[in-house]
């Protein structure tokens, strides 16, 4: 008991998750369905509450890493298990623990086979995500970064909803794995040259400009596939279309943020000159992603692919904000990533509700649902407005800060970026109109049911979160500010 009281809180979260996984594997039989669900939900809820406690005990007025801990993995070696949190990583951990908890509620009645294995995959995924956002060793980061592929591959391939799920799982796995091989090669080279993989030491290592170019490109391929940036986005719509609802929530809500986090944590501080040099290319690719993602969304007929392509567009805003290389732009990109994690997740949940009831995601079958599912339409209306960055919502804060940051970098980029907001409004209102209004299609549907209490509870939680970030962003920006200031100062000094 004394060990847990004195334990580093991040270590405590990790140990608790590992204990929960071991309990599921060895002590709870697979036929005890209710015990499995309740036990996993309780463990995940405790993890989420403790992650909130990290925020409560977080000091806003410092850029130093907090809850810092270091220990040897291999005796007499330079490989260390170094963990710590700053304002950038804090909210990604909270987002991860929150969405895993929500995924358990979403899939409460929809996963009907191999339930025990599914719950183990979710907890293992949560463990890897926490490690990714807190480890300060690039080699360990790579290990956990790639370990996430295993449970996601299984979730898509086993519990996917359609016949192409195996193909989509392999496509997701191979695309992201091949992209990450460039990251592994560069990490091995860095370790060979410097003799360490500790990020805090590498921050003060002066790489030559030529070497920065090479290493930045290697890191870029890995992170660009994860975001995903155009033209590395091919795997995303297929993976979303075949994944179960909880898998789509994890993909859109958390995994797409790994690329942006990688740019912030590694590319910007390690290769500052290369980031400045290659920023025009990032702007070009991001603008293509914004315009292409929005226009492609307008021509989709699969509901999941509509949200998937819209995610490509929104993540284009994120990369523009990151490579604006301004405090305001970077803060806006972090807020937008958090906002997108919430809004895209709940939009996939909306689609999951329709699919669970009617067994199809083809848009032409849905119309006039305001007559038969009024509560559902109220919520999808609200989240559609969140998706178009309506003032008072979380996306508005993120996109506004990004545009303000761009004003200091390239004024002409602001006007082109604003086209993305116009297009996002177009496809969001178009989708809402198709589902909600026009005449009810009684030819295809004879059974109608509005949202349940569990679904209503999930919608309310997401609504509160998006309004909270939109109305009171200072609670989040205060924690982020010193970390982003430190990052930009490091770019300027180098």
C-alpha positions in Angstrom: 0.0 0.0 0.0 2.8 2.4 0.8 4.4 1.7 -2.6 1.2 2.9 -4.4 0.9 5.9 -2.1 4.4 7.0 -2.9 4.4 5.9 -6.6 4.7 8.3 -9.5 1.0 8.9 -10.7 1.8 8.0 -14.3 3.5 4.7 -13.1 0.4 4.1 -10.9 -1.9 4.4 -14.0 0.4 2.0 -16.0 0.6 -0.5 -13.2 -3.2 -0.4 -12.6 -3.9 -1.0 -16.3 -1.4 -3.9 -16.4 -3.1 -5.4 -13.3 -6.5 -5.0 -14.9 -5.3 -6.8 -18.1 -3.8 -9.7 -16.0 -7.1 -10.0 -14.1 -9.0 -10.3 -17.3 -6.6 -12.9 -18.7 -6.3 -15.2 -15.8 -9.1 -14.7 -13.3 -12.4 -13.8 -15.0 -13.9 -16.6 -17.2 -14.9 -15.7 -20.7 -18.5 -16.8 -20.1 -19.0 -14.2 -17.3 -20.2 -11.5 -19.7 -21.5 -9.1 -17.1 -18.5 -9.4 -14.8 -16.2 -8.8 -17.8 -18.0 -5.6 -18.8 -18.4 -4.2 -15.3 -14.9 -5.0 -14.2 -13.3 -3.4 -17.4 -15.6 -0.4 -17.2 -14.6 0.2 -13.5 -10.9 -0.1 -14.2 -11.2 2.3 -17.2 -13.3 4.7 -15.1 -10.7 4.7 -12.3 -7.9 5.3 -14.9 -9.9 8.3 -16.3 -10.4 9.8 -12.8 -6.7 9.4 -12.0 -5.8 11.1 -15.3 -8.0 14.0 -14.3 -6.1 14.1 -11.1 -2.9 14.7 -13.1 -4.5 17.9 -14.4 -5.6 19.0 -11.0 -2.1 18.6 -9.7 -0.5 20.1 -12.8 1.4 23.4 -12.4 0.5 25.8 -15.2 3.3 28.4 -14.7 6.2 26.2 -15.8 7.4 24.6 -19.0 9.3 21.8 -17.1 8.2 18.2 -17.3 6.1 17.2 -14.3 5.6 13.8 -12.6 9.1 13.1 -13.9 10.6 9.6 -13.3 13.6 7.8 -14.7 14.8 4.2 -14.2 17.2 1.8 -15.9 15.6 -0.8 -18.2 18.9 -2.6 -18.8 21.6 -2.3 -16.2 24.8 -0.5 -17.3 23.1 0.8 -20.5 21.9 4.1 -21.8 18.4 2.8 -22.4 16.3 4.5 -19.7 12.6 4.5 -19.0 12.0 8.2 -18.7 8.5 9.6 -18.3 7.1 13.0 -17.7 4.2 15.3 -18.7 4.0 18.9 -20.0 1.1 20.9 -21.2 1.3 19.3 -24.6 1.0 15.7 -23.5 -1.3 16.2 -20.5 -4.6 16.6 -22.4 -3.8 13.8 -24.9 -3.6 11.4 -22.0 -6.9 12.7 -20.6 -8.5 12.4 -24.1 -7.2 8.8 -24.4 -8.6 7.6 -21.1 -11.9 9.4 -21.7 -12.5 7.9 -25.1 -11.5 4.4 -24.1 -14.1 4.7 -21.3 -16.7 5.9 -23.8 -15.8 3.1 -26.2 -16.8 0.6 -23.5 -20.2 2.2 -23.2 -20.6 2.4 -27.0 -19.8 -1.3 -27.5 -21.8 -2.4 -24.4 -24.4 -4.3 -26.4 -22.8 -4.5 -29.9 -19.8 -6.8 -29.3 -21.4 -10.3 -29.0 -18.4 -12.6 -29.6 -14.8 -12.9 -28.2 -15.8 -10.2 -25.6 -13.0 -11.0 -23.3 -10.4 -10.6 -26.0 -12.0 -7.4 -27.1 -11.8 -5.9 -23.7 -8.1 -7.0 -23.3 -7.4 -5.2 -26.6 -9.0 -2.0 -25.4 -7.1 -2.0 -22.1 -3.8 -2.8 -23.8 -4.4 -0.1 -26.3 -5.0 2.4 -23.4 -1.8 1.3 -21.8 0.2 1.9 -24.9 -1.4 5.3 -25.5 -0.5 6.5 -22.0 3.1 5.4 -22.6 3.3 7.1 -26.0 2.2 10.4 -24.5 4.5 10.3 -21.5 7.7 8.6 -22.4 10.7 10.9 -23.1 12.9 8.3 -24.7 12.6 8.1 -28.5 13.3 4.4 -28.7 10.6 3.5 -26.2 8.3 6.0 -27.9 8.8 4.0 -31.1 8.1 0.7 -29.3 4.8 1.9 -27.8 4.0 3.9 -31.0 4.1 0.6 -33.0 2.5 -1.6 -30.3 -0.7 0.3 -30.8 -1.0 -1.3 -34.2 -1.5 -4.8 -32.7 -4.8 -4.2 -30.8 -6.1 -1.9 -33.6 -5.4 -4.5 -36.2 -7.3 -7.1 -34.2 -10.2 -4.7 -33.5 -10.7 -3.9 -37.2 -10.0 -7.5 -38.4 -12.0 -9.4 -35.9 -14.8 -7.1 -34.8 -15.2 -5.2 -38.0 -18.7 -4.8 -39.4 -18.3 -5.9 -43.1 -16.7 -8.5 -45.3 -13.7 -6.3 -46.3 -12.6 -6.0 -42.7 -9.5 -8.3 -43.2 -8.3 -6.3 -46.2 -8.8 -3.0 -44.3 -7.0 -4.3 -41.2 -4.0 -5.3 -43.3 -4.0 -2.1 -45.2 -4.0 -0.1 -42.0 -1.3 -2.3 -40.5 1.1 -2.2 -43.5 0.7 1.5 -44.4 1.5 2.6 -40.8 4.2 0.0 -40.2 6.1 0.8 -43.4 5.9 4.5 -42.6 7.3 3.9 -39.2 10.3 1.9 -40.5 11.8 5.2 -41.5 11.4 6.4 -37.9 13.1 3.3 -36.6 16.1 3.8 -39.0 16.5 7.4 -37.9 16.3 6.5 -34.2 19.0 3.9 -34.6 21.2 6.4 -36.4 20.6 9.1 -33.7 21.5 6.6 -31.0 24.7 5.5 -32.9 25.8 9.1 -33.3 24.9 10.6 -29.9 25.0 7.5 -27.7 21.6 8.3 -26.2 17.9 8.2 -27.0 16.9 10.5 -24.1 14.8 13.3 -25.6 15.8 15.8 -22.9 19.5 15.3 -23.9 18.8 15.3 -27.6 17.0 18.6 -27.4 20.4 20.2 -26.7 22.2 18.2 -29.4 23.2 20.3 -32.4 22.6 18.4 -35.6 24.1 19.8 -38.8 21.7 21.3 -41.3 22.2 18.5 -43.8 21.6 15.9 -41.1 18.5 17.7 -39.9 17.1 17.6 -43.5 17.6 13.8 -43.7 16.3 13.0 -40.3 13.3 15.3 -40.6 12.2 13.6 -43.8 12.5 10.2 -42.1 10.4 11.4 -39.1 8.0 13.1 -41.5 7.0 9.9 -43.4 6.1 8.2 -40.1 4.1 11.0 -38.7 2.4 12.0 -42.0 1.0 8.5 -42.4 -0.5 8.6 -38.9 -2.2 12.0 -39.3 -2.8 11.1 -42.3 -1.6 13.8 -44.7 -2.4 13.7 -48.4 -1.1 11.6 -50.2 -0.6 9.2 -47.3 -4.3 9.0 -46.5 -5.4 6.0 -48.6 -5.7 3.6 -45.6 -8.0 5.8 -43.5 -11.4 5.7 -45.2 -11.2 2.0 -45.7 -10.2 1.4 -42.1 -13.0 3.5 -40.8 -15.6 1.9 -43.1 -14.8 -1.6 -41.9 -14.0 -0.9 -38.2 -16.7 -1.3 -35.5 -18.0 1.9 -34.1 -15.6 1.8 -31.1 -12.7 1.2 -33.5 -13.6 4.3 -35.6 -13.9 6.3 -32.4 -10.4 5.3 -31.3 -9.0 5.8 -34.8 -10.4 9.3 -35.3 -10.3 10.4 -31.7 -6.8 9.3 -30.6 -4.7 7.6 -33.3 -4.9 10.4 -35.8 -3.4 12.7 -33.1 -0.2 10.6 -32.8 1.2 12.2 -35.9 0.6 15.7 -34.7 1.9 14.9 -31.3 5.1 13.4 -33.0 5.7 16.6 -34.9 5.3 18.7 -31.7 7.3 16.4 -29.4 10.2 15.4 -31.8 10.3 17.2 -35.2 10.1 20.8 -34.0 12.5 20.6 -31.1 15.1 18.2 -32.6 15.2 19.6 -36.2 14.3 23.3 -35.9 16.1 24.5 -39.0 14.6 21.7 -41.1 11.1 22.6 -39.8 11.5 26.2 -41.0 13.0 25.1 -44.3 10.2 22.5 -45.1 7.3 24.5 -43.7 6.2 25.7 -47.2 5.8 22.1 -48.3 3.8 21.3 -45.2 1.5 24.3 -46.0 1.0 23.1 -49.6 0.2 19.5 -48.5 -2.1 20.8 -45.8 -4.0 23.1 -48.1 -4.4 20.2 -50.6 -5.7 18.1 -47.7 -8.2 20.8 -46.6 -9.6 21.3 -50.1 -9.4 17.7 -51.4 -10.8 16.3 -48.1 -13.8 18.6 -48.2 -14.6 18.1 -51.9 -14.2 14.4 -51.6 -16.5 14.3 -48.6 -19.3 15.9 -50.7 -19.3 13.0 -53.2 -19.3 10.1 -50.7 -22.4 7.9 -50.1 -21.0 5.9 -47.1 -21.7 7.7 -43.9 -18.5 6.6 -42.3 -16.4 7.7 -45.3 -18.0 11.1 -45.1 -16.6 11.6 -41.6 -13.3 9.9 -42.5 -12.6 12.3 -45.4 -13.7 15.3 -43.3 -11.1 14.2 -40.7 -8.4 14.5 -43.4 -9.6 18.1 -44.0 -9.6 19.0 -40.2 -6.1 17.5 -39.7 -4.9 19.7 -42.5 -5.8 22.6 -40.3 -3.8 21.0 -37.5 -0.6 20.6 -39.5 -0.8 24.2 -40.8 -1.1 25.4 -37.2 1.9 23.3 -36.0 4.1 24.6 -38.8 3.1 28.2 -38.5 5.8 28.0 -35.8 4.0 30.6 -33.6 2.7 30.1 -30.1 -0.8 31.0 -31.1 -0.8 28.6 -34.1 0.6 25.7 -32.1 -1.8 26.2 -29.2 -4.7 26.3 -31.8 -3.5 23.1 -33.3 -3.5 21.4 -29.9 -7.0 22.7 -29.1 -8.2 21.6 -32.5 -6.8 18.1 -32.1 -8.6 17.8 -28.8 -11.8 19.2 -30.3 -11.6 16.9 -33.3 -11.0 13.9 -31.0 -14.4 14.7 -29.4 -16.4 15.8 -32.4 -15.3 13.1 -34.9 -15.8 10.5 -32.2 -19.3 11.5 -31.5 -20.1 11.7 -35.2 -19.0 8.1 -35.7 -21.1 7.2 -32.7 -24.1 8.8 -34.4 -23.4 6.7 -37.5 -23.0 3.6 -35.3 -26.5 4.2 -33.8 -28.0 4.3 -37.3 -26.1 1.2 -38.4 -27.0 -0.8 -35.3 -30.7 -0.1 -36.0 -30.9 -0.4 -39.7 -27.8 -2.4 -40.9 -26.7 0.1 -43.6 -24.5 3.2 -43.9 -25.5 4.1 -47.4 -26.8 7.7 -47.3 -29.6 7.3 -49.9 -31.6 5.1 -47.5 -31.8 7.8 -44.8 -34.2 10.7 -44.9 -36.8 12.4 -42.8 -35.5 11.1 -39.5 -36.6 14.3 -37.7 -40.1 12.8 -37.7 -39.2 9.5 -36.0 -35.9 10.2 -34.1 -36.2 13.8 -32.9 -33.8 13.5 -30.0 -31.2 11.9 -32.2 -31.6 14.7 -34.8 -31.2 17.4 -32.1 -27.8 16.0 -31.1 -26.6 15.4 -34.6 -27.6 19.0 -35.4 -25.6 20.3 -32.5 -22.5 18.3 -33.4 -22.8 19.3 -37.0 -22.5 22.9 -35.9 -19.5 21.9 -33.8 -18.0 20.3 -36.9 -18.3 23.6 -38.8 -16.6 25.5 -36.0 -19.7 27.4 -34.8 -18.8 30.1 -32.2 -19.0 28.8 -28.7 -17.8 25.3 -29.7 -14.4 23.8 -29.3 -13.5 23.7 -33.0 -14.1 27.5 -33.3 -11.4 28.2 -30.7 -8.8 25.9 -32.3 -9.4 27.2 -35.9 -9.5 30.8 -34.8 -6.1 30.5 -33.0 -4.6 28.8 -36.0 -5.8 31.6 -38.3 -4.4 34.2 -36.0 -1.1 32.3 -35.9 -1.0 32.2 -39.7 -1.4 36.0 -39.8 2.1 36.3 -38.4 3.5 33.7 -40.8 1.8 34.1 -44.2 -1.1 36.4 -44.6 -2.2 35.0 -48.0 -2.5 31.5 -46.5 -5.4 32.7 -44.3 -7.7 33.3 -47.3 -7.0 30.0 -48.8 -7.5 28.2 -45.5 -10.8 30.0 -45.0 -12.1 28.1 -48.1 -11.8 24.9 -45.9 -14.3 26.4 -43.4 -16.7 27.2 -46.3 -16.4 23.6 -47.7 -16.8 22.0 -44.2 -20.0 24.0 -43.7 -21.2 22.7 -47.1 -20.8 19.0 -46.4 -21.9 19.2 -42.8 -25.2 21.0 -43.7 -25.7 18.8 -46.7 -25.3 15.6 -44.6 -27.6 17.0 -41.9 -30.3 18.0 -44.4 -30.2 14.6 -46.2 -30.7 12.7 -42.9 -33.0 15.0 -41.1 -35.4 16.4 -43.6 -37.2 15.6 -46.9 -39.8 12.8 -46.9 -39.5 9.7 -44.7 -38.3 6.6 -46.7 -40.9 4.0 -45.5 -39.9 1.8 -48.4 -36.8 0.6 -46.6 -37.5 1.0 -42.9 -40.5 -0.2 -40.9 -39.0 -0.2 -37.4 -38.1 3.1 -35.7 -36.5 3.8 -32.3 -35.0 7.0 -30.9 -31.9 7.0 -28.7 -31.7 5.0 -25.5 -30.8 6.3 -22.1 -27.2 5.0 -22.5 -26.9 6.8 -25.8 -28.4 10.0 -24.4 -25.9 9.9 -21.5 -23.0 9.6 -24.0 -24.3 12.5 -26.1 -24.7 14.7 -23.1 -21.1 14.0 -22.0 -19.7 15.0 -25.4 -21.9 18.1 -25.5 -20.6 19.3 -22.2 -17.0 18.8 -23.2 -17.3 20.6 -26.5 -19.1 23.6 -25.0 -16.6 23.7 -22.1 -13.6 24.0 -24.4 -15.5 26.4 -26.6 -16.7 28.8 -23.8 -13.8 28.4 -21.3 -10.7 27.6 -23.4 -8.4 29.4 -20.9 -8.5 26.4 -18.6 -6.8 24.4 -21.3 -4.6 27.2 -22.7 -3.2 28.0 -19.3 -1.7 24.5 -19.1 -0.5 24.5 -22.7 0.9 28.0 -22.9 4.3 27.6 -21.1 5.1 24.4 -23.0 4.4 26.0 -26.4 6.3 29.1 -25.4 9.3 27.0 -24.6 9.0 25.1 -27.9 8.9 28.3 -30.0 11.8 29.8 -28.0 13.8 26.6 -28.7 13.0 27.0 -32.5 14.1 30.7 -32.4 17.3 30.1 -30.5 18.4 27.2 -32.8 
